[in-house]
Amino acid sequence: MKEKYMGLKNRETWYVALWLDNDRYTYYSAWEVVEEASSPREAAKDLRKFVEKANPLANSITLFADLISAGLDRIDWDELAQAVKEQRGLKEEE
């Protein structure tokens, strides 16, 4: 079994979690996406759409667009949605 990266499945998942938590607007927006979903699976799908919508190379045909796409495919969106939800609970307690 492969080791986790900073407590999450892999580096790509951790990077997105870090960026979602780094900016107040993004943090609250991501949390709303997860909170409004009808199920954990929907939360993961909606969170992926939210992140992909911010991709500046989404409509490009370049090496870098392909690399971003490959990185997005490696993210564990279910784990990330759960982490966003749990992080919100921790911030409310502080």
C-alpha positions as CSV (number, residue, x, y, z in Angstrom):
1,M,0.0,0.0,0.0
2,K,1.3,3.4,-0.9
3,E,1.9,6.0,1.8
4,K,-0.3,9.0,2.1
5,Y,1.1,12.5,1.4
6,M,0.6,14.9,4.3
7,G,-2.4,12.8,5.4
8,L,-4.1,12.7,2.0
9,K,-4.0,10.1,-0.8
10,N,-1.4,11.8,-2.9
11,R,0.5,15.1,-3.5
12,E,-2.1,16.3,-6.1
13,T,-5.0,15.9,-3.6
14,W,-2.9,17.7,-1.0
15,Y,-2.1,20.6,-3.3
16,V,-5.7,21.3,-4.1
17,A,-6.7,21.0,-0.4
18,L,-4.0,23.5,0.4
19,W,-5.1,26.0,-2.2
20,L,-8.8,25.6,-1.3
21,D,-7.9,26.4,2.3
22,N,-5.5,29.3,1.5
23,D,-7.9,32.0,0.4
24,R,-11.0,33.0,2.3
25,Y,-13.3,33.3,-0.7
26,T,-12.1,30.0,-2.2
27,Y,-12.4,28.3,1.2
28,Y,-16.0,29.4,1.7
29,S,-17.0,28.7,-1.9
30,A,-15.6,25.2,-1.8
31,W,-17.3,24.5,1.5
32,E,-20.7,25.7,0.0
33,V,-20.2,23.4,-3.0
34,V,-19.7,20.4,-0.7
35,E,-22.4,21.4,1.8
36,E,-25.1,21.9,-0.9
37,A,-24.5,18.5,-2.5
38,S,-27.1,15.9,-2.1
39,S,-24.6,13.1,-1.3
40,P,-20.9,12.6,-0.7
41,R,-20.5,11.4,-4.3
42,E,-22.2,14.5,-5.6
43,A,-20.0,16.6,-3.4
44,A,-16.9,15.1,-5.0
45,K,-18.3,15.6,-8.5
46,D,-19.3,19.2,-7.8
47,L,-16.0,20.1,-6.1
48,R,-14.2,18.8,-9.2
49,K,-16.3,21.0,-11.4
50,F,-15.6,24.0,-9.1
51,V,-11.9,23.4,-9.3
52,E,-11.8,22.7,-13.1
53,K,-13.8,25.8,-13.8
54,A,-10.8,27.8,-12.5
55,N,-8.4,26.1,-14.9
56,P,-7.0,28.8,-17.1
57,L,-5.8,26.3,-19.7
58,A,-9.0,24.2,-19.9
59,N,-9.7,25.1,-23.5
60,S,-6.0,25.0,-24.6
61,I,-4.3,22.2,-26.5
62,T,-0.8,22.4,-25.1
63,L,1.6,20.2,-23.1
64,F,0.8,22.2,-20.0
65,A,-3.0,21.8,-20.4
66,D,-2.4,18.0,-20.7
67,L,-0.2,18.0,-17.5
68,I,-2.9,19.9,-15.6
69,S,-5.6,17.5,-16.8
70,A,-3.4,14.5,-15.8
71,G,-2.9,16.0,-12.3
72,L,-6.6,16.7,-11.9
73,D,-7.3,13.0,-12.8
74,R,-5.1,11.9,-9.9
75,I,-6.9,13.8,-7.3
76,D,-9.1,11.8,-4.9
77,W,-12.2,14.0,-5.1
78,D,-14.1,12.0,-2.6
79,E,-11.3,12.4,0.0
80,L,-11.0,16.0,-0.8
81,A,-14.7,16.8,-0.4
82,Q,-14.6,15.0,3.0
83,A,-11.5,17.0,4.0
84,V,-13.2,20.3,3.0
85,K,-16.3,19.4,5.1
86,E,-14.2,18.3,8.1
87,Q,-12.0,21.4,7.8
88,R,-15.1,23.6,8.1
89,G,-16.0,21.9,11.3
90,L,-12.6,22.5,12.8
91,K,-12.6,26.2,11.8
92,E,-16.0,26.7,13.4
93,E,-14.6,25.3,16.7
94,E,-11.7,27.7,16.8
